[in-house]
C-alpha cells in the first residue's frame, strides 16, 4: 500500500515544480513510470478537480480546449461542488472513468473530502472501479495538492488552498496477488473493510 502512495507523491512533486500541469504533461509523467512492474494493481494515476456546480460549463470548455475535445462530466444529484476526474492515465485502460464526479457517491466523496480537509493521504472504503470489467473489490488512494507556499491548518483553509486531488484506482486482488506465496502458502490472508465475516466488506481472501 505504500507503493501507490510513493507514486502519488512523485506526481505531487511534479505539481510543486510548476503552477499547473497540462493534460500532456500529466500524461508524460505517468508514461515515465512502468506501472505493471513498479505498481501492480494500480490501474493508473489521475487528477481530480474540485468544481463548483455553477462553474461546470466553464470547466468543461477549458478541458475541451486542452486536447480533450470530447470531454464530458458525468454526475447526478445537486451538491454544490463536484470532484471531477480531470486527467487519468494511461487513458486507454481508464477511459470509462474520465469525467466522472467522485462526489456523487458517498464512499468516494467521503475519501475525497477527508483528504482535502486534512492534508493527509486518504484510502477510500470498498468500491467497484468503473474501469474494472471484472467488478472486483477496489479502493481509491487520494493525495491532496495545495497551492505552492500555502500552509493550511483548518478545513476551510485547506479548501481555499486546494489545487486538486491526485488519486490512484486500485484493484485489491491485483495489488495483493501472490502475497500468500511469500510463506510457501503457509499463511492465509484476509482483508476486510469493516466487520470480519461479513461478505459485503471482504476485500481480499
C-alpha positions in Angstrom: 0.0 0.0 0.0 3.0 2.3 0.4 3.9 1.8 -3.3 1.0 3.7 -4.8 1.4 6.4 -2.2 5.0 6.9 -3.3 3.8 7.2 -6.9 1.3 9.8 -6.0 3.9 11.8 -4.1 6.1 11.7 -7.2 3.2 13.3 -9.1 2.7 15.9 -6.4 6.4 16.8 -6.8 5.7 17.5 -10.4 3.0 19.9 -9.4 5.3 21.6 -6.9 7.7 22.4 -9.7 5.1 24.4 -11.7 1.8 26.3 -11.1 -0.2 23.7 -13.0 0.2 20.7 -15.3 -1.4 20.4 -18.7 -3.0 17.2 -19.9 0.1 16.3 -22.0 2.5 17.0 -19.1 0.5 14.8 -16.8 0.4 12.0 -19.4 4.2 12.3 -19.8 4.7 11.8 -16.0 2.6 8.7 -15.9 4.3 7.3 -19.0 7.6 7.7 -17.3 6.5 5.1 -14.8 6.4 1.3 -15.5 3.1 0.7 -13.7 2.9 -3.0 -14.4 6.3 -3.7 -12.9 6.5 -0.9 -10.3 2.9 -0.8 -9.1 1.0 -3.9 -9.8 -2.7 -3.5 -9.1 -2.6 0.2 -9.7 -4.8 1.0 -12.8 -3.2 4.4 -13.3 -2.9 7.9 -11.9 -5.4 10.6 -12.1 -6.0 14.2 -11.1 -9.4 15.3 -9.6 -10.5 18.9 -9.8 -13.0 20.4 -7.3 -15.5 22.3 -9.4 -18.4 24.4 -8.2 -21.6 23.3 -10.0 -22.3 26.9 -11.1 -18.9 26.9 -12.9 -19.3 23.5 -14.6 -19.9 24.8 -18.1 -16.7 26.9 -18.0 -14.7 24.0 -16.6 -15.8 21.7 -19.4 -15.0 24.3 -22.0 -11.5 24.6 -20.6 -10.9 20.9 -20.6 -12.0 20.5 -24.2 -9.6 23.2 -25.2 -6.8 21.3 -23.5 -6.6 18.4 -26.1 -9.8 16.8 -24.9 -12.4 17.9 -27.4 -15.0 15.2 -26.3 -14.6 15.8 -22.5 -17.8 15.3 -20.6 -18.7 15.3 -16.9 -20.9 12.6 -15.6 -22.7 13.5 -12.4 -26.0 13.3 -10.6 -27.5 15.0 -7.6 -27.4 18.6 -6.7 -24.3 19.0 -4.5 -22.8 22.5 -4.8 -19.3 21.1 -5.5 -18.1 18.2 -7.7 -14.9 16.2 -7.6 -14.3 15.6 -11.3 -11.7 13.2 -12.8 -9.8 15.7 -15.0 -6.8 13.6 -16.0 -6.5 9.8 -15.9 -3.6 7.9 -17.4 -3.0 5.6 -19.1 -6.2 6.7 -20.8 -6.6 3.6 -22.9 -7.4 1.5 -19.9 -9.2 4.1 -17.9 -11.4 6.0 -20.4 -14.6 4.8 -18.7 -13.7 6.8 -15.6 -12.6 10.1 -17.2 -15.0 12.9 -16.3 -16.7 11.0 -13.5 -17.8 13.0 -10.5 -16.4 11.3 -7.4 -18.6 13.5 -5.3 -21.8 11.9 -6.5 -21.3 8.7 -4.5 -20.9 8.6 -0.7 -17.8 6.3 -0.4 -15.8 8.3 -3.0 -16.9 11.7 -1.6 -16.0 10.8 1.9 -12.4 9.9 0.9 -12.1 13.0 -1.3 -13.3 15.3 1.5 -11.1 13.6 4.1 -8.0 14.1 2.0 -8.9 17.7 1.1 -9.8 18.8 4.6 -6.9 17.1 6.4 -4.0 17.4 4.0 -3.2 13.8 4.5 -3.5 10.8 2.1 -6.9 9.1 2.3 -7.8 5.5 1.4 -11.4 5.0 0.4 -13.7 2.3 1.6 -14.6 -0.7 -0.6 -16.0 0.1 -4.0 -16.1 -1.1 -7.6 -13.8 0.6 -10.1 -15.7 2.0 -13.1 -12.8 0.7 -15.4 -12.7 -2.8 -13.9 -14.6 -5.2 -16.2 -14.4 -7.9 -13.6 -16.1 -5.8 -10.9 -13.7 -6.9 -8.3 -13.2 -5.1 -5.0 -11.4 -1.8 -5.4 -10.1 1.2 -3.5 -9.1 4.8 -4.3 -5.9 6.2 -2.8 -6.2 10.0 -2.7 -3.5 12.7 -2.0 -4.3 16.4 -1.9 -2.3 19.1 -3.7 -2.2 22.6 -2.3 -1.2 26.0 -3.7 2.6 26.5 -3.5 3.5 28.4 -0.4 0.2 27.7 1.4 0.3 26.4 4.9 -3.4 25.5 5.7 -4.4 24.4 9.1 -8.2 24.4 9.3 -10.5 22.6 6.9 -11.6 25.9 5.4 -8.0 26.9 4.8 -7.3 23.5 3.2 -10.3 24.0 0.8 -9.2 27.5 -0.1 -5.7 26.4 -0.9 -6.6 23.3 -2.8 -5.2 22.8 -6.3 -6.8 19.4 -6.7 -6.5 15.7 -5.7 -4.2 13.1 -7.1 -5.5 9.6 -7.0 -4.8 6.0 -7.8 -7.5 3.5 -8.5 -6.5 0.1 -7.0 -7.8 -3.4 -7.8 -7.1 -5.0 -4.5 -6.8 -8.6 -5.8 -4.1 -7.5 -8.2 -2.3 -5.5 -5.6 -2.1 -8.4 -3.2 -1.8 -11.2 -5.7 0.9 -13.7 -4.6 1.1 -12.3 -1.1 0.5 -15.7 0.5 3.3 -17.3 -1.6 6.0 -15.4 0.4 5.5 -18.0 3.1 5.1 -21.1 0.8 1.3 -20.8 1.1 1.5 -21.5 4.9 -0.4 -18.4 5.8 -3.9 -17.2 4.8 -4.5 -13.5 4.1 -8.0 -11.9 4.5 -8.5 -8.2 4.1 -11.8 -6.6 5.3 -13.2 -3.1 5.1 -15.4 -3.4 8.2 -16.9 -6.3 10.1 -14.8 -9.5 9.7 -17.0 -12.3 8.4 -19.4 -10.0 6.5 -19.1 -10.9 2.9 -20.1 -7.3 1.9 -16.9 -6.0 3.5 -14.5 -8.6 2.1 -11.7 -7.0 0.0 -9.3 -10.0 -0.4 -9.1 -13.6 0.5 
